[in-house]
Amino acid sequence: MSNDPKLLTKARELAAQLAADVNQASTRLEHIRLTARANEAALLLQDLEKLLTTGEIDDEEDEPRSLS
Protein backbone atom coordinates (compact mmCIF):
# COMPACT_ATOMS: atom_id res chain seq x y z
CA MET A 1 0.00 0.00 0.00
CA SER A 2 1.40 3.37 -0.97
CA ASN A 3 2.02 6.04 1.62
CA ASP A 4 -0.76 8.65 1.53
CA PRO A 5 0.44 11.83 3.29
CA LYS A 6 -2.89 13.62 2.71
CA LEU A 7 -4.80 10.83 4.48
CA LEU A 8 -2.31 10.79 7.37
CA THR A 9 -2.51 14.57 7.65
CA LYS A 10 -6.31 14.47 7.86
CA ALA A 11 -6.19 11.67 10.47
CA ARG A 12 -3.63 13.59 12.55
CA GLU A 13 -5.73 16.75 12.38
CA LEU A 14 -8.85 14.87 13.48
CA ALA A 15 -7.02 13.21 16.38
CA ALA A 16 -5.61 16.59 17.46
CA GLN A 17 -9.03 18.28 17.23
CA LEU A 18 -10.65 15.57 19.33
CA ALA A 19 -7.87 15.79 21.92
CA ALA A 20 -8.33 19.57 22.08
CA ASP A 21 -12.09 19.13 22.50
CA VAL A 22 -11.49 17.25 25.75
CA ASN A 23 -10.36 20.53 27.33
CA GLN A 24 -13.65 22.16 26.34
CA ALA A 25 -15.84 19.59 28.12
CA SER A 26 -18.26 21.20 30.53
CA THR A 27 -19.29 18.11 32.49
CA ARG A 28 -17.54 15.03 33.79
CA LEU A 29 -19.61 12.77 31.52
CA GLU A 30 -18.80 14.86 28.48
CA HIS A 31 -15.11 14.77 29.43
CA ILE A 32 -15.19 10.97 29.67
CA ARG A 33 -17.01 10.62 26.34
CA LEU A 34 -14.67 13.03 24.53
CA THR A 35 -11.60 11.36 26.03
CA ALA A 36 -12.80 8.00 24.75
CA ARG A 37 -13.32 9.42 21.25
CA ALA A 38 -9.91 11.12 21.29
CA ASN A 39 -8.25 7.87 22.37
CA GLU A 40 -10.05 5.94 19.62
CA ALA A 41 -8.88 8.49 17.04
CA ALA A 42 -5.29 8.24 18.30
CA LEU A 43 -5.37 4.44 18.11
CA LEU A 44 -6.87 4.56 14.63
CA LEU A 45 -4.09 6.95 13.59
CA GLN A 46 -1.49 4.52 14.96
CA ASP A 47 -3.05 1.67 12.98
CA LEU A 48 -3.20 3.79 9.83
CA GLU A 49 0.44 4.86 10.16
CA LYS A 50 1.50 1.25 10.67
CA LEU A 51 -0.61 0.06 7.74
CA LEU A 52 0.85 2.66 5.42
CA THR A 53 4.44 2.00 6.50
CA THR A 54 4.48 -1.78 6.94
CA GLY A 55 1.40 -2.94 5.06
CA GLU A 56 -0.09 -4.63 8.11
CA ILE A 57 -1.83 -3.82 11.36
CA ASP A 58 -2.31 -5.66 14.63
CA ASP A 59 -5.64 -7.47 14.54
CA GLU A 60 -6.35 -7.85 18.24
CA GLU A 61 -10.08 -7.24 18.37
CA ASP A 62 -10.49 -9.28 21.57
CA GLU A 63 -8.09 -7.24 23.70
CA PRO A 64 -8.60 -3.54 24.38
CA ARG A 65 -5.55 -1.36 23.80
CA SER A 66 -4.40 1.66 25.71
CA LEU A 67 -2.35 4.66 24.72
CA SER A 68 0.21 4.16 27.48
C-alpha positions as CSV (number, residue, x, y, z in Angstrom):
1,M,0.0,0.0,0.0
2,S,1.4,3.4,-1.0
3,N,2.0,6.0,1.6
4,D,-0.8,8.6,1.5
5,P,0.4,11.8,3.3
6,K,-2.9,13.6,2.7
7,L,-4.8,10.8,4.5
8,L,-2.3,10.8,7.4
9,T,-2.5,14.6,7.7
10,K,-6.3,14.5,7.9
11,A,-6.2,11.7,10.5
12,R,-3.6,13.6,12.5
13,E,-5.7,16.7,12.4
14,L,-8.9,14.9,13.5
15,A,-7.0,13.2,16.4
16,A,-5.6,16.6,17.5
17,Q,-9.0,18.3,17.2
18,L,-10.7,15.6,19.3
19,A,-7.9,15.8,21.9
20,A,-8.3,19.6,22.1
21,D,-12.1,19.1,22.5
22,V,-11.5,17.3,25.7
23,N,-10.4,20.5,27.3
24,Q,-13.7,22.2,26.3
25,A,-15.8,19.6,28.1
26,S,-18.3,21.2,30.5
27,T,-19.3,18.1,32.5
28,R,-17.5,15.0,33.8
29,L,-19.6,12.8,31.5
30,E,-18.8,14.9,28.5
31,H,-15.1,14.8,29.4
32,I,-15.2,11.0,29.7
33,R,-17.0,10.6,26.3
34,L,-14.7,13.0,24.5
35,T,-11.6,11.4,26.0
36,A,-12.8,8.0,24.7
37,R,-13.3,9.4,21.2
38,A,-9.9,11.1,21.3
39,N,-8.3,7.9,22.4
40,E,-10.0,5.9,19.6
41,A,-8.9,8.5,17.0
42,A,-5.3,8.2,18.3
43,L,-5.4,4.4,18.1
44,L,-6.9,4.6,14.6
45,L,-4.1,7.0,13.6
46,Q,-1.5,4.5,15.0
47,D,-3.1,1.7,13.0
48,L,-3.2,3.8,9.8
49,E,0.4,4.9,10.2
50,K,1.5,1.3,10.7
51,L,-0.6,0.1,7.7
52,L,0.9,2.7,5.4
53,T,4.4,2.0,6.5
54,T,4.5,-1.8,6.9
55,G,1.4,-2.9,5.1
56,E,-0.1,-4.6,8.1
57,I,-1.8,-3.8,11.4
58,D,-2.3,-5.7,14.6
59,D,-5.6,-7.5,14.5
60,E,-6.3,-7.9,18.2
61,E,-10.1,-7.2,18.4
62,D,-10.5,-9.3,21.6
63,E,-8.1,-7.2,23.7
64,P,-8.6,-3.5,24.4
65,R,-5.6,-1.4,23.8
66,S,-4.4,1.7,25.7
67,L,-2.3,4.7,24.7
68,S,0.2,4.2,27.5
